[in-house]
Amino acid sequence: MSRDITALIDKLELQHTLSLEEYAALVQGRTPDAMRDIAARAQHIRRDVYGTAVYVRGLIEFTNLCKNNCLYCGIRRSNHHCDRYRLTTDEILACCASGYELGFRTFVLQGGEDGYWSDEILCRLVMQIRTLYPDCAITLSVGERSRESYQRLYEAGASRYLLRHETADKAHYEKLHPAEMSFDNRMRCLQDLKEIGYQVGCGFMVGSPWQTPETLAEDLKFIEEFSPDMCGIGPFIPHKDTPLGDHPAGTLDETLWLLSIIRLMLPHVLLPATTALGTIHPKGREMGILAGANVVMPNLSPVSVRKKYELYDNKICTGDEAAECRACLAGRMKSIGYELTTDRGDVRRN
Ligand code: SAH
């Protein structure tokens, strides 16, 4: 392992900040030895803050209708092969009920940007969940909305919001999205969410088309400065019915490397070992935890719709009931010396 890379890892661990040039050098400095070294440090830091508890979030993919046309995404509006669905309020509440029964204390409502869910209708749903499960956290992941909308949803009882920035490089963002979407609006949303008081998650895909060490350095700098409570990163995986369907997937090693870098940068961040990571390697999520991640997000959606929420090809866990997903993940975590925890898992800042 080169001395330069060890010096950069030391500096990041001690100071939690690097320059853009240093981040780019670190991104490019990955070797098997350096991966082992940074993962050991990341695990150590994560254990100091969160112990060996792995937080679970029950993911409810409640609609795959979407007005957007992100070039990488399988549920983009121009994908006419996508079989569209929208869960009813009762179906969503049934997912929460079975999740609660299984010990989940965080519900993540994720979906495409489906115009049916006006502020009024979505606020009503959030309030219903809030009333039925006062001890649970409600996380929303429904894309770009107005500040006023975010404010209303917060007041209705949502306290966390996931909105990946996708890439912090504006020119790169414009290659991954159609002209009608705006990098500046995405960033505005993230600022608004934070100012309103949400626990906010940003993030990006590893190995997305046209990503470079320099764009990744910008991602890392953005994450350092924005200091999110959560950060979702997982490999880009092509979806055959999208314009980027012929591009190669991101790699396991690069994703693990970046997870460890983010743990060193933000010791308190909630960092999921994502389903995409579990899709590119059978033990991807375990390896993600061992690289410094501390969250898993099993699926609570009804099995009948699972396959339809296909952001990318070959997504795992589309055939299992929620109880099976939870038991499977509990076993996977136990096999590496960690345990699933049922508490709300709020971010620990001190
Ligand atoms: N519409 C919502 C949430 C749904 S998409 C939103 O915009 O936030 C959730 C995340 O899935 C996206 O932010 C993106 O980073 C990821 N994703 C989409 N297509 C993907 C692909 N082909 N491979 C890997 N991740 C993908």
Residues whose N, C-alpha, C, O or C-beta is under 5 A from the ligand:
A	BS01	SAH	Y72 C73 G74 G111 G112 E113 S141 V142 G143 L162 L163 R164 M205 P235 F236 I237 P238 H239 A276 L311 Y312
